[in-house]
Every structure is written in structure tokens, then in C-alpha cells.
Amino acid sequence: MLNSNEKLSPDKFSNSINQKPEESLESLEKETAWQEYPIEGGLVAVKGDTSIIFYPHYSDMVHPNVAPSDYVGKVIKGTTLTPQYFETHTQVADFQELLINFPWQTLVLNDIIDYDKSLEDNLRKIEQLVDRQKKQELIQKEIFQLAQQLVTKLKEKNLYVSTVESCTGGGLANAITNISGASEIMKESFITYSNEAKIKLGVPKEIIDKYTVYSEETARAMAVAGLRASIKADIGVGVTGSISRVDPANPNSKPGEVYLGVVYQDKIESKKFVFADEGERYEVKDRAILEALKMVNDIIEEPKG
């Protein structure tokens, strides 16, 4: 092993990675953390029998310094990092939503890197971020599948659905209309982002005053109001909640709390969900959309009465 301040030339690096496997493992078996070593034009991080090589250019540096060695005979993976600069967190969220359509791409936010911490701490942060993105991809896939199931069921039963959304901003209606044939089960939906809009649609002001806009009572009232106001609907869905901050117009709101209401025939149901640990706004919205689709799928399958 080299001292952290010792330069490692390409020749020395090739020699170090071309050691016999048993010699390399023996020399590294006591290592429990990532060790950083500078190399000409780049950096290598070593832990156990794993090495991560960082170079600013592929053809100019990686090929002549790494490719000729026996190292490529073992498992080797490469990736390309493309810098992208964002001025606001909104731009980051928009870009992350775009990347959902490109699952082979991974966004790593540079501002999560703490240059005062060790490489292992920073790598752990990156691993957590990647795991979070994989989770988000699974949620997106499940949203699509549940929306497909719902559209199919509603078409079979000749039913129509209407949504009244606040915190999800039309995301639930968007998920449903992403499915081919959605026009056969949805005529109209509403976005009521303010208290005034909810009241205008038909949510009783008394309910909002008594229970606040963030409550199961309001979610149920939104579902009923949407059902009555829609051109044609058999099922009403209400979504309300506070996504990532306290609402200035509703100081008693708690970030991450979402309330869902569903009405169908003589059945009316509501649930409260807490997604405070989900992270970004779009992640909380997706969880709310996912749970709403589950509730609607469930209520139309339940026996009447």
C-alpha cells in the first residue's frame, strides 16, 4: 500500500493491480475502509479486492493506463459521468422526473458530497441515493400497473371515475390518463389547490373550518363534491395534504401528511398516510398517487353494503 501523499504513476499502478490475486487479497484483507491513492491524472479507491478508478477522460487516460493490464481480465465495469448544473431545487426535481423515463441513467447530486468527510462516507451517501432512485423506479412501475388494472376494471364494469386533487396537483388523473382507453372511464377531474377552490367545487366550508383542510373529513367531502360536479362519474376520489412544508394558509398542517377519500355507491372510505421520510416533493406525491390507486381498486371489488 502507498502512503496517501505518494504519487502512483501509471506503471506502478499497473504493477499494483497485476499482483497475484492471493497477494492482493492478503495485503487488503485487513482493510475495512476505502483507501484513496492519487494516480497520474486521476484517483484510485481500493477496498478489499475492489478498486474504483476515477479519470476525467476515457480514451486519453483509462485506455493506456488501465486497459493494457491484466485487470481487465477480471470483472470490470465503467461508467460515464456527465456534469449538469442546476440553479434551483425545482430544476433538480424536474430533471429527476424526466430521468424516470431513462432507468439506465442515474443522477448523483453533487451537493450531497461533503469534502470534509472520508471517501467511504461519501460513497455510502451515493449508495443510499442510488437505492432511493431504484425504489422510486419501482413505485413508478407499480403506479402504472395499478392504473392499468383500474382502467381495465372500470371498462369491464362500465364505471367512470372523477378525481379532486390538491397536493398531488393532478398527478392521480395523469396516472390514469397515461393508460390507453382512459377516455372510456374518465370524463372530468379537478385540481383544487386552495381552500377557496375546494369550497367553490362544493366542499362545505363548515367541514374545512371544523376539521381543517388536512383531514379525512375534508378528503371525503372532496370525493363527494367531485362526484356531484362531474359530467359523469360513479366514483369520486379526494386527495389533500401537505407535501414538504407547512402551508402558510393552514398553519396546523404537517409536512408529509396526506389524506385520501373515496366514494362509490353507498360506500365512502378515507385514510391518513404519513410520508414524512419519503424525501423530495415528487416522491411524496407519487406515494399518495400509489395509495389512491390502491384504494379505488379495492373499493370497486368490495361487496356492496
Residue pairs with C-beta under 8 A, 6 or more apart in sequence:
1 27
1 35
2 8
2 37
4 35
4 36
4 37
6 37
6 38
7 38
7 39
7 40
8 16
8 37
8 38
8 39
8 40
8 44
9 39
9 40
10 39
10 40
10 64
10 65
13 39
13 44
13 65
13 66
14 65
14 66
14 68
14 69
14 71
17 24
17 51
17 66
17 69
17 70
17 71
18 69
18 70
18 71
19 27
21 49
24 49
25 48
25 49
28 46
28 47
28 48
28 49
29 48
31 46
31 47
31 48
33 47
33 118
33 120
34 45
34 46
34 47
34 52
34 118
34 119
34 120
34 123
35 45
35 46
35 47
36 43
36 44
36 45
36 119
37 43
37 44
37 45
37 46
39 53
39 65
40 65
41 55
41 56
41 61
41 65
42 53
42 54
42 55
42 56
42 61
43 53
43 54
44 51
44 52
44 53
44 54
45 51
45 52
45 54
45 119
45 123
46 52
47 120
51 71
53 62
53 66
55 61
55 62
55 65
58 78
58 80
62 78
66 72
81 108
84 95
84 107
86 92
86 95
92 109
93 280
93 281
93 282
95 107
96 107
96 133
96 280
96 282
97 282
99 105
99 106
99 107
100 136
100 137
100 140
103 137
106 130
106 133
107 133
108 126
108 129
108 130
109 129
112 125
112 126
112 129
113 122
113 125
114 121
114 122
114 125
132 279
136 283
136 286
139 283
139 286
139 287
139 290
140 286
142 290
143 175
143 286
143 289
143 290
143 293
144 175
144 178
144 179
146 290
146 293
146 294
146 297
147 175
147 176
147 178
147 179
147 293
148 179
149 297
150 161
150 176
150 179
150 185
150 293
150 296
150 297
151 176
151 179
151 180
151 181
151 182
151 184
151 185
153 159
153 297
153 300
153 301
154 160
154 161
154 184
154 185
154 235
154 300
155 181
155 184
155 185
157 300
159 185
159 234
159 235
159 300
160 185
160 186
160 187
160 230
160 232
160 233
160 234
160 235
161 176
161 185
161 186
161 233
161 234
161 235
161 236
161 237
161 296
162 186
162 187
162 188
162 189
162 190
162 226
162 227
162 229
162 230
162 233
162 235
162 236
162 237
163 172
163 173
163 176
163 189
163 190
163 226
163 236
163 237
163 238
163 239
163 292
164 189
164 190
164 192
164 198
164 201
164 222
164 223
164 225
164 226
164 236
164 237
164 238
164 239
165 171
165 172
165 173
165 189
165 190
165 191
165 192
165 238
165 239
166 191
166 192
166 193
166 198
166 213
166 222
166 239
166 240
166 241
167 239
167 240
167 241
167 242
167 243
167 258
167 284
167 285
167 288
168 239
168 285
168 288
168 289
168 292
169 191
169 193
169 285
170 189
170 191
171 285
171 286
171 288
171 289
172 189
172 237
172 239
172 288
172 289
172 292
172 293
173 186
173 189
175 289
175 293
176 182
176 185
176 186
177 183
177 186
187 230
187 231
187 232
187 233
188 229
188 230
188 231
188 232
188 233
189 226
189 230
190 201
190 226
190 229
191 197
192 198
192 200
192 201
192 203
192 222
194 249
195 208
195 213
195 249
195 250
198 208
198 213
198 218
198 222
198 225
198 240
199 205
199 208
201 222
201 225
201 226
201 229
202 224
202 225
202 228
202 229
203 218
203 221
203 222
203 225
204 221
207 217
207 218
207 221
208 218
210 217
211 217
211 218
212 218
212 250
212 252
212 253
213 240
213 247
213 250
213 253
214 240
214 241
214 242
214 247
214 250
214 252
214 253
214 254
214 257
214 259
215 240
215 259
216 259
216 261
216 270
216 271
216 272
217 270
218 238
218 240
218 259
218 261
219 238
219 239
219 240
219 259
219 260
219 261
219 270
220 238
220 261
220 263
220 268
220 270
221 238
221 261
222 236
222 238
222 239
222 240
222 261
223 236
223 237
223 238
223 261
223 262
223 263
223 268
224 236
224 238
224 261
224 263
224 268
225 236
225 238
226 233
226 236
226 237
226 238
227 233
227 234
227 235
227 236
227 263
228 236
230 236
234 264
234 265
235 262
235 263
235 264
235 296
235 299
235 300
236 261
236 262
236 263
236 264
237 260
237 261
237 262
237 292
237 295
237 296
238 259
238 260
238 261
238 262
239 258
239 259
239 260
239 261
239 288
239 292
240 258
240 259
241 256
241 257
241 258
241 259
241 273
241 288
242 250
242 253
242 254
242 255
242 256
242 257
243 255
243 256
243 281
243 284
243 285
244 255
244 256
244 280
244 281
244 284
245 255
246 253
246 254
246 255
247 253
254 276
255 276
256 274
256 275
256 276
256 277
256 278
256 284
257 272
257 273
257 274
257 275
257 276
258 272
258 273
258 274
258 275
258 284
258 287
258 288
258 291
259 270
259 271
259 272
259 273
260 270
260 271
260 273
260 288
260 291
260 292
260 295
261 268
261 269
261 270
262 268
262 269
262 270
262 292
262 295
262 296
262 299
263 269
264 299
264 300
265 304
266 304
266 305
267 299
267 302
267 304
269 295
269 299
271 291
271 295
273 287
273 288
273 291
275 283
275 284
275 287
275 288
278 284
278 287
